[in-house]
Amino acid sequence: MELDELKQFHGTFFDEARDHVRTLEERLLELETRPEDAELLNALFRAAHSIKGASGILGFDAITQLTHAMENMLDAMREGRLQPTPALTSLLLEATDLLGT
């Protein structure tokens, strides 16, 4: 499909992305009090991954790059290579705010 043909899916993407952004916001606030919660980290990863995949298909490169970076951080947290500190949670919240715009 050409990028022009994909424009018909933009509205659906933004509707779904808003839901994923809301999930990211809510779960990141929970992460501040439950940094060891594996299911919480998985939910965060899935939300970022969903936005990344759909934005990549639609050619929204800046969104894809941002969510890819978020996904990498969240994956490192899930694997224990990175600890979910307040500073990292704050950084992820800032990235989520940027996605919301």
N, C-alpha and C positions, 0 to 999 in steps of 0.2 A: 504494500500500500504506500502511496505517495503521502508526503506530509500534508498536502492540501486535503486529501481524503480523510486524514486522521482528525481534522478539525471538528468533525461531527462528534468526536468523543471528548472534546475539551471540557464541556459542562459536566459530564459524568466524572471525569478525572478530578475536577476541582471540588465537586460534592464529596467524593470519596476521600480526597486528600484532607478536606476539612475534618472529617471524622477521624482520620489517622492522626492529624495534628492534635485534636482534642485528646485522643488516647495518649499520645506522647506527653502532653502537658500534665494530664492527670497522673499518669504512671511515674513520670519523673518526680513529681512532688511526693509520691509514695516512696520512691527510691531513697529519698533523703532519710526516711525513718526505717526503711527495710532494705539496706544495701546488699544483704546476703540472699535475698529472695530470688531464686532461679526462675520461677515462673514469671515474675515481674520483669526480669531482664529479657526473658523470651518474648513477652508481649511487646516490650519496647522495640526489640529487634525486628519483630514481624511488622510493626507499624512503619518503621523506617524503610524496611525492605519493600513493602508494598508501594510506598510512595516512589522509591527509587526505580522499581521495575516499570511502573506505569509512566513515570516521567521520561524514562529512557525511550520507551516505545514511541512516545509522542514528540520527542525531540526537545524536551525542556532540559537542556544540558546543565544549566546552573543548578536546578533543583536536583537533578541526578547526581551531580558532583557533591552537593551538600549532604544529601541523604546517604551517599556512599561513605562519606567520611563519618557520619553519625553511626552508620551500620558497622563500620570497622571498629569504632570505639566500643559500641555495645557488644560486639562479638568478642572483643578482647576481655570485656568485663565478664561475659558469660563463661569464658574459658579460664578465668582467673589470672590472666596475664596483666590485667589492669584492675585496680580497685576503684569502685564507685565512690569517689570522694565528693564532698560538697562542691569543690571547685569544678570537678568534671561534670557533676550534675548541673551546676549553674551554666557551664559552657553548652551543654546539651539543651538546656532550656532556652538559651539565647538563640541557638540554631533553630529550635522549634518556633520561636517567635518570628524569626526570619522567614521560615516556611509559611507561617500564617499570613504573612503579607503578600 
